[in-house]
Every structure is written in C-alpha cells, then in structure tokens.
Amino acid sequence: MGKSIYSKIALIALLAGTQSLWAKKVFKRYPVESGIIYYDINTTGHSRGFSTHTTGIARLVFDRWGAREVKEEDATEVQTGDYNETHDRHTMSKQDNGTIYTVDYDDHTIYKTRDRSLDLSIAQGEDLSNESIDLIKEMKGIKDGNDTVAGFPCQIWKVKDQSICLYKGIPLRIVVDGPGFHSERKAVQVVLNHPIPEKQFKLPDYPVIIDQDYTSNAAAETRTEDYIASIHDLRAKMKSLGINPNDENSTLTPEQEKAVINTLGARYLKKQKRLLPKLLVALDDAKQCIEKAQDGQEAQKCVQSVNRIDEELGDRTENFDFSRFDDVKRAKILESLTQEITYLKATNDCVQKHDKTTDVILCTEGNLGEDEQTPAR
C-alpha cells in the first residue's frame, strides 16, 4: 500500500543534497533592520500563605532584520510567606544565522547548536516580520485600541489573558493577568534602525560546549541550498510522473516512491562520488598528522582539510576537543578517525558502484554500524 505523499516526503527529504540554488530574498524576522529594546519586568503572584514578586530588566538586540539576535534577562524573585527566599535569574541566548548560543550562568558554560528550521527560513529569505500579528489572529485575538510606549505608538491586541501592544509587530508591552497573578513586561528604551555596536552581541567569556549534531555555518548553508535545489528537482519529477503534490489523499506506488527518493538524493550522490575519495585521503592524512602533533593547536590544524570537505558536502563537521591535549586525548581522537574511515570506506564502495540513492541504501545496509545506516557518511 502506498503512503501519503506528505508523510513520505517528510521522511525521505532528509536525504536531500547538492548544488546551490541560494534564495535571493532577504530573511526578515522583524519589520525593521535593527533594534535595541530594554524592558522592565514586573511580576507578582499570590496564593495561600505565599506570594512572589519578580523585578528586573530584559534586553532584545537584533540586526540584519533579525538574522542576528540577542535576548537577555536579569531578574530577581522574592518569595514571602510560609518561607522567605530570594532567587536571581540571569539568562541569555544568541542566534546568529541559524547558530544558537545558550548561556548557562550557573555553570559558566555556553551551549552551541543549530536551528534547522531557521536554516531553511534564512535560505529561502522568508519574511516572518508579521508572525506576531498572524499568531494573535490565529488565537482569535482582537484589537483593543492604541497606546504609546517608550515614545512609540503601538496597537493593543487582546488574546485570552494577555494584552499585547505592538509597534509594527514588535511587542513593546505584554501584560498577563490571571487569578492571583499579574505580569508586565514594558519597553522603557527603544532604538530602531541604527547601527548596533558589536559589544551588544558579545557573549560571556565561558567555555563553549558544541552540540553533537552541530554543523558549521558553511556546511549548514550548503545543506540548505542543496535541500531547496532538490525540492525543485522533485517538483519537476512529480509533474512528469503525473503526481499532484497538493492532493493530500494521493499515494505513491512503490516505483513512484523510488523515483522520489532517487530524485531527492541525486544531487548529493553526485557530490559524494566526487568528494568521498578525497575525504578518505584527508582522513588518513589527518590521522598521520595527529600522531605526530606536538600540541593541541598543531593537532587541530590536522583536521582542517577534513572539515573543508565535510562543509562542501554539507555534512556534520567533527568538533574534537583539542584543549589540554595529551596522549590519552590523542588516542581517543585517533580511534574516532579510524572508525570514521571504516564507515566511509563501506559507504564509498557503495556510492561508486551505484547511480541511484535507493541502490546505495540497499548496498550499505548491513555494511555499516547501527549508527551509520544511511547513504551519507
């Protein structure tokens, strides 16, 4: 029995790859190019024998229409009643063209990862500047007058227990009222469409922990370009097969399913045929180089060629820890590279033998470890 086109494409789209069809539109998260907004935070809560009061300040900074953005909040919560406590809360996050940094002030650490959906939005040049208003409308929000906040006119929207005052879709005041609860976040200083000093985007000088699935900006851009190009190929293929992608009730026959997978994977497979042999050489060279490296800085340079090829493929780049480099860490890195070469040899053998993604998938099944059951390395 054939599967729904949408559910099947959602699965096999993970195979998409190569050549660039980069969108020329400018990505917009906000309706203005840059901004710095400071908010006062004031929240109170009451229940039986217990009350809380939170005060503080929040900061929103963005430029490039929101492709780069920092959100920071520094607040203090005072609890009174059956017991008295005071808690300080400091949070900060930064988004830079799809790369996400989250600061943990308790552990003095920064976590680095990527937002895949944001990658695609940036690549396609999506205009998300009306998203706040669209979301309010979806929630059956209604207009409730106008006001001026921090010198800027804003339109008041009421939705459920919230009152939101928006200036061109940018929230200048958010009020939430509920039983025993009141929260207000109000802009006190707003600067729009002015150059933003780089220090506004600076993160604390903490160690950075990179998420296992993190991919460099270059690799992410390549992968997203390839995805868009492959979707264009898929549309043309579906048309030639007489498939209507807008018909949610349509199903794919087994042969059509193979055709879709092969169309999505064709560009990436072509790139693999060209680059995987080079990657094998680069990995072997990196091993020999790391074996002789005198320190972490020298060892880190050994994998530069590997990372460049990964980025050209649009694959995840390895982020080895070269700090406090010693023989134990050297052995661990070499073991990882050896395993990578083993996996890659099996993949490359299948890639060079076959010209269709479905055949590569069948070829690699059983030849790779449990964590490597894909035609990609």
CORVEN-V633706 format. One record per pair of residues at least 12 apart in sequence whose ideal C-beta (glycine too) atoms are under 10 Angstrom apart, sorted by the first residue. I is the first residue (numbers start at 1). J is the second residue. Records with the same first field share a line. If there is no record, write none. Layout:
I: J / J
This chain:
1: 251 / 253 / 254
2: 250 / 251 / 252 / 253 / 254 / 256 / 257
3: 251 / 252 / 257
4: 247 / 248 / 249 / 250 / 251 / 252
5: 238 / 243 / 244 / 245 / 246 / 247 / 248 / 249 / 250 / 251 / 252 / 256 / 257 / 260
6: 245 / 246 / 247 / 248 / 250
7: 248
8: 251 / 252 / 256 / 257 / 260 / 261
9: 231 / 234 / 238 / 245 / 252 / 260 / 261 / 264
11: 261
12: 234 / 257 / 260 / 261 / 262 / 263 / 264 / 265 / 357 / 358
13: 227 / 230 / 231 / 234 / 260 / 261 / 264
14: 227 / 264 / 265 / 374 / 376
15: 227 / 230 / 260 / 261 / 262 / 263 / 264 / 265 / 266 / 268 / 269 / 357 / 358 / 360 / 361 / 374 / 375 / 376
16: 223 / 224 / 226 / 227 / 228 / 229 / 230 / 231 / 233 / 234 / 263 / 264 / 265 / 266 / 267 / 268 / 314
17: 222 / 223 / 225 / 226 / 227 / 229 / 230 / 264 / 265 / 266 / 267 / 268 / 269 / 270 / 271 / 272 / 313 / 314 / 315 / 357 / 375 / 376
18: 222 / 223 / 225 / 226 / 227 / 229 / 230 / 233 / 265 / 266 / 267 / 268 / 269 / 270 / 271 / 272 / 274 / 312 / 313 / 314
19: 222 / 225 / 226 / 229 / 230 / 233 / 267 / 268 / 270 / 271
20: 123 / 221 / 222 / 224 / 225 / 226 / 228 / 229 / 267
21: 123 / 225 / 226 / 227 / 228 / 229 / 230 / 231 / 232 / 233 / 267
22: 123 / 124 / 125 / 221 / 222 / 224 / 225 / 228 / 229
23: 120 / 121 / 122 / 123 / 124 / 125 / 126 / 224 / 225 / 228
24: 125
25: 122 / 123 / 124 / 125 / 126 / 127
26: 64 / 65 / 67 / 122 / 125 / 126 / 127
27: 64 / 65 / 66 / 67 / 97 / 98 / 118 / 121 / 122 / 123 / 124 / 125 / 126 / 127 / 128 / 129
28: 64 / 65 / 66 / 67 / 121 / 125 / 126 / 127 / 128 / 129 / 130 / 131
29: 62 / 64 / 65 / 66 / 67 / 68 / 69 / 95 / 118 / 121 / 122 / 126 / 127 / 128 / 129 / 131 / 169
30: 60 / 62 / 63 / 64 / 65 / 66 / 67 / 69 / 128 / 129 / 131 / 132 / 168 / 169 / 170 / 192
31: 65 / 66 / 127 / 128 / 129 / 130 / 132 / 167 / 168 / 169 / 170 / 192
32: 62 / 63 / 65 / 66 / 129 / 167 / 168 / 169 / 170 / 192 / 193 / 194
33: 62 / 63 / 64 / 65 / 66 / 192 / 193 / 194 / 195 / 196
34: 61 / 62 / 63 / 64 / 65 / 66 / 68 / 191 / 192 / 193 / 194 / 195 / 196 / 200
35: 60 / 61 / 62 / 63 / 65 / 66 / 69 / 170 / 190 / 191 / 192 / 193 / 194 / 196
36: 59 / 60 / 61 / 62 / 63 / 70 / 189 / 190 / 191 / 192 / 194 / 196 / 197 / 200
37: 58 / 59 / 60 / 61 / 62 / 150 / 152 / 167 / 170 / 171 / 172 / 187 / 188 / 189 / 190 / 191 / 192
38: 57 / 58 / 59 / 60 / 61 / 72 / 150 / 186 / 187 / 188 / 189 / 190 / 191
39: 56 / 57 / 58 / 59 / 60 / 73 / 150 / 171 / 172 / 173 / 174 / 184 / 185 / 186 / 187 / 188 / 189 / 190
40: 55 / 56 / 57 / 58 / 173 / 184 / 185 / 186 / 187 / 188 / 189
41: 54 / 55 / 56 / 57 / 58 / 73 / 74 / 75 / 76 / 89 / 183 / 184 / 185 / 186
42: 54 / 55 / 56 / 75 / 175 / 182 / 183 / 184 / 185 / 186
43: 55 / 56 / 75 / 77 / 176 / 181 / 182 / 183 / 184 / 185
44: 180 / 181 / 182 / 183 / 184
45: 77 / 79 / 178 / 179 / 180 / 181 / 182 / 183
46: 81 / 179 / 180 / 181 / 182
47: 81 / 179 / 180 / 181
48: 81 / 82 / 180
49: 80 / 81 / 82 / 83
50: 79 / 80 / 81 / 82 / 83 / 180
51: 78 / 79 / 80 / 81 / 180
52: 77 / 78 / 79 / 80 / 81 / 85 / 87 / 181
53: 76 / 77 / 78 / 79 / 80
54: 75 / 76 / 77 / 78 / 79 / 87 / 89 / 183
55: 75 / 76 / 77 / 78
56: 73 / 74 / 75 / 76 / 77 / 88 / 89 / 90 / 185
57: 72 / 73 / 74 / 75 / 185 / 188 / 189
58: 71 / 72 / 73 / 74 / 75 / 91 / 185 / 187
59: 71 / 72 / 73 / 74 / 92 / 189 / 200
60: 72 / 73 / 170 / 171 / 187 / 190
61: 94 / 191 / 196 / 197 / 200 / 201
62: 95 / 170 / 192 / 196 / 200 / 201
63: 193 / 194 / 195 / 196 / 198 / 200 / 201
64: 96 / 97 / 122 / 196
65: 125 / 127 / 128 / 129
66: 95 / 122 / 128 / 129
67: 95 / 96 / 97 / 98 / 118 / 121 / 122
68: 94 / 95 / 96 / 97 / 99 / 196 / 201
69: 93 / 94 / 95 / 96 / 201
70: 92 / 93 / 94 / 95 / 96 / 101 / 103 / 196 / 200 / 201 / 202 / 203
71: 91 / 92 / 93 / 94 / 95
72: 90 / 91 / 92 / 93 / 94 / 103 / 200
73: 89 / 90 / 91 / 92 / 93 / 185
74: 88 / 89 / 90 / 91 / 92 / 105
75: 87 / 88 / 89 / 90 / 91
76: 88 / 89 / 90
77: 89
88: 105
89: 105 / 106
90: 103 / 104 / 105 / 106 / 204
91: 103 / 104 / 105
92: 104 / 105 / 110 / 203 / 204
93: 110 / 111 / 203
94: 110 / 112 / 201 / 202 / 203
95: 114 / 115 / 118
96: 201 / 203 / 217
97: 114 / 115 / 118 / 119 / 122 / 217 / 220 / 221
98: 113 / 114 / 115 / 116 / 117 / 118 / 119 / 120 / 121 / 122 / 123 / 215 / 217 / 220 / 221 / 224
99: 112 / 113 / 114 / 115 / 118 / 119 / 214 / 215 / 216 / 217 / 220
100: 112 / 113 / 114 / 115 / 118 / 211 / 214
101: 113 / 201 / 203 / 204 / 206 / 208
102: 203 / 209 / 211
103: 203 / 204 / 206
104: 204 / 206 / 209
105: 204 / 206
107: 206 / 207 / 209
108: 204 / 205 / 206 / 207
109: 204 / 206 / 207 / 208 / 209
110: 203 / 204 / 205 / 206 / 207 / 208 / 209 / 210
111: 206 / 208 / 209 / 210 / 211 / 214
112: 203 / 208 / 209 / 210 / 211 / 214 / 319
113: 209 / 210 / 211 / 212 / 213 / 214 / 215
114: 211 / 213 / 214 / 215 / 216 / 217 / 219 / 220 / 316
115: 220
116: 213 / 215 / 220 / 223 / 224 / 227
118: 220 / 224
119: 215 / 217 / 220 / 221 / 223 / 224 / 227
120: 220 / 223 / 224 / 227 / 228
121: 224
122: 220 / 221 / 224
123: 220 / 221 / 223 / 224 / 225 / 226 / 227 / 228
124: 224 / 227 / 228
128: 169
129: 168 / 169 / 170
130: 168 / 169
131: 169
132: 157 / 164 / 166 / 168 / 169 / 170 / 171
133: 155 / 157 / 164 / 166 / 168 / 169
134: 169
135: 159
136: 157 / 158 / 159 / 160 / 162 / 164 / 166 / 169
137: 157 / 159
138: 159
139: 157 / 159 / 160 / 162
140: 158 / 159 / 160
141: 157 / 158 / 159 / 160 / 162 / 163 / 164
142: 156 / 157 / 158 / 159
143: 155 / 156 / 157 / 158
144: 156 / 157 / 158 / 159 / 163 / 164 / 165
145: 157 / 158 / 163 / 165
146: 165
147: 163 / 165 / 167 / 172 / 173
148: 165 / 167 / 172
149: 165 / 166 / 167 / 171 / 172 / 173 / 186 / 187 / 188 / 190
150: 167 / 172 / 173 / 186 / 187 / 188 / 189 / 190 / 191
151: 172 / 187 / 189 / 190
152: 165 / 167 / 168 / 170 / 172 / 187 / 190 / 192
153: 165 / 167 / 168 / 172
154: 166 / 167 / 168 / 170 / 171 / 172 / 173 / 187
155: 167 / 168 / 169 / 172
156: 173 / 175
157: 171
158: 175
160: 176 / 178
161: 175 / 176 / 177 / 178 / 179 / 181 / 183
162: 174 / 175 / 176 / 177 / 178 / 183
163: 175 / 176 / 177 / 184
164: 176 / 185
165: 186 / 187
167: 187 / 190 / 192
168: 192
170: 187 / 190 / 192
171: 185 / 186 / 187
172: 185 / 186 / 187 / 188 / 190
173: 185 / 186 / 187
174: 186 / 187
207: 323
208: 319
209: 319 / 321
210: 317 / 318 / 319 / 321
211: 319
212: 316 / 319
213: 316
214: 316 / 317 / 319
215: 310 / 311 / 314 / 315 / 316 / 317 / 319
216: 307 / 308 / 310 / 311 / 315 / 316 / 317 / 319
217: 311
218: 307 / 308 / 310 / 311 / 312 / 314 / 317
219: 307 / 308 / 310 / 311 / 312 / 313 / 314 / 315 / 316 / 317
220: 311 / 314 / 316 / 317
221: 311 / 314
222: 271 / 310 / 311 / 312 / 313 / 314 / 315
223: 268 / 311 / 313 / 314 / 315 / 316
224: 314
225: 267 / 314
226: 264 / 267 / 268 / 271 / 313 / 314
227: 264 / 267 / 268 / 314
229: 267
230: 263 / 264 / 265 / 266 / 267 / 268
231: 263 / 264
233: 263 / 264 / 266 / 267
234: 259 / 260 / 261 / 263 / 264 / 266
235: 263
236: 263
237: 256 / 259 / 260 / 262 / 263 / 264 / 266
238: 250 / 252 / 256 / 259 / 260 / 263
240: 259 / 263
241: 253 / 255 / 256 / 259 / 260 / 263
242: 256
243: 256 / 259 / 260
257: 358
258: 356 / 357 / 358 / 359
259: 356 / 358
260: 358
261: 356 / 357 / 358 / 361
262: 355 / 356 / 357 / 358 / 359 / 360
263: 356 / 357
264: 357
265: 356 / 357 / 358 / 360 / 361 / 375 / 376
266: 355 / 356 / 357
268: 313 / 314 / 315 / 351 / 357 / 375 / 376
269: 351 / 354 / 355 / 356 / 357 / 359 / 360 / 375 / 376
270: 351 / 355
271: 312 / 313 / 314 / 315 / 351
272: 313 / 315 / 347 / 348 / 350 / 351 / 352 / 357 / 360 / 375 / 376 / 377
273: 348 / 351 / 352 / 354 / 355
274: 312 / 313 / 351
275: 309 / 310 / 312 / 313 / 315 / 348 / 351 / 377
276: 309 / 313 / 344 / 345 / 347 / 348 / 349 / 351 / 352 / 376 / 377
277: 344 / 348 / 351 / 352
278: 305 / 306 / 308 / 309 / 312
279: 305 / 306 / 308 / 309 / 310 / 312 / 313 / 315 / 340 / 341 / 344 / 347 / 348 / 377
280: 309 / 340 / 341 / 344 / 345 / 347 / 348 / 377
281: 305 / 306 / 309
282: 302 / 303 / 304 / 305 / 306 / 307 / 308 / 309 / 310
283: 303 / 305 / 306 / 309 / 318 / 337 / 338 / 340 / 341 / 344 / 345 / 377
284: 306 / 337 / 338 / 341
285: 302 / 303 / 305 / 306
286: 299 / 301 / 302 / 303 / 304 / 305 / 306 / 307 / 318 / 320 / 333 / 334 / 337 / 340 / 341
287: 302 / 303 / 306 / 333 / 334 / 337 / 338 / 340 / 341
288: 302 / 334
289: 301 / 302 / 303 / 304 / 305
290: 302 / 303 / 320 / 322 / 325 / 329 / 330 / 331 / 333 / 334 / 337
291: 330 / 331 / 333 / 334
293: 322 / 325 / 330 / 333
294: 325
295: 322 / 325 / 326
296: 320 / 321 / 322 / 323 / 324 / 325 / 326 / 329 / 330
297: 322 / 323 / 325
298: 322 / 325
299: 320 / 322 / 325 / 329 / 330 / 333
300: 320 / 321 / 322 / 323 / 325
301: 322
302: 320 / 322 / 333 / 337
303: 317 / 318 / 319 / 320 / 322 / 333 / 337
306: 318 / 337 / 340
307: 319
310: 377
313: 376 / 377
314: 376
315: 376 / 377
316: 376 / 377
318: 333 / 336 / 337 / 340
320: 332 / 333 / 336 / 337
321: 333
339: 369 / 371 / 372
340: 372 / 377
342: 368 / 369 / 372
343: 364 / 367 / 368 / 369 / 371 / 372 / 377
344: 368 / 372 / 377
345: 367 / 377
346: 363 / 364 / 366 / 367 / 368 / 369 / 372 / 377
347: 360 / 363 / 364 / 367 / 368 / 372 / 374 / 375 / 376 / 377
348: 377
349: 363 / 364 / 367
350: 362 / 363 / 364 / 365 / 367 / 368 / 375
351: 363 / 364 / 375 / 376 / 377
354: 375
357: 375
358: 375
359: 375
360: 374 / 375 / 376
361: 373 / 374 / 375
362: 375
363: 375
364: 376
